[in-house]
Amino acid sequence: MSELPFVSVIVPVWNGEKLIVKCLRALEAQTYPKDRYEVIVVDNGSTDGTVAAIQSFPWARLLVEPVASSYRARNTGIAVARGEWIAFTDADCVPAPRWIEAAVEATRDNPGHGIYGGPIELFVPEGGGAPECIQHELLFAFNQTLFMSQGHFVTANLMCPRGVLAEVDNFNAQLKSGGDRDFCRRVREAGYTLAFVTDMVIGHPVRATFDDIARKRRRIVGGGWMKQPVPLTAPQLLLRESRRCAGETRHMLRTKGIPPLLRLRIVALITRLWFSAVGEIARLRLGGTPTRD
């Protein structure tokens, strides 16, 4: 057992008192030996009962990062992490029991990569939600195999050596969205590759309401506005979001098995998301700053 590497799991959280409990229970149930990993939860300015919820898990280390940025919060966790490997997930995620074990096995069976990432399996949360929102998420959210083909993983499910993090100077703490893509770009530019690990599974609830999906879309717009190394202009963002919505519509219409009425509701949802994105582009163009909510 002593030959197993020590792994630090870092989880940023903001106003997630209900979600973080499920995440920590899943991390507590990992098959990896308890003395070979630690969990560091970084509260990023929560105003609800998140801190109290974390404190009910005394084995988890609680840190506080008051400046609003999940990437800054991750860097705060990295600064005190003891692991030779650093794994990342999010407060609304539910790691499978073998998540850490599968990741470590991959580093031994397929060594030398700068980042290891795995599938993100979507599930419908208790209480359900709007059918068009659920179907939209199932079609378009968290496709890690697609992300890998584009040269990145999302921070909901990735692990990398401490040395790689140090070499690229961790995450860009100025960003509120898109920092995972930026981080992976810098890791690739440093000469490292990405590895997809089939058994390294994370569960993630679908965003089951329009407001939830629209908030994510606005964050994506803000990430493009601050994109590194070259930010996108308002016209470029408008073109990107228009292409995104058109592509989603085409893909949905080509997908078999969706009832006609549900297709219409999804088209209406995609249209509303386009207007939400346009509104955010206009707000940023008029001097607003990217938001995390």
Secondary structure by P-SEA (a helix, b strand, c coil): cccbbbbbbbbbbcccaaaaaaaaaaaaacccccccbbbbbbbcccccaaaaaaaccccbbbbbbccccaaaaaaaaaacccccbbbbbccccccccaaaaaaaaaaaacccccbbbbbbbbbbccccccaaaaaaaaacccaaaaaaaacccccccccccaaaaaaacccccccccaaaaaaaaaaaaaccbbbbbccbbbbbbccccaaaaaaaaaaaaaaaaacccccccaaaaaaaaaaaaaaaaaaaaacccccaaaaaaaaaaaaaaaaaaaaaaaaaaaccccccc
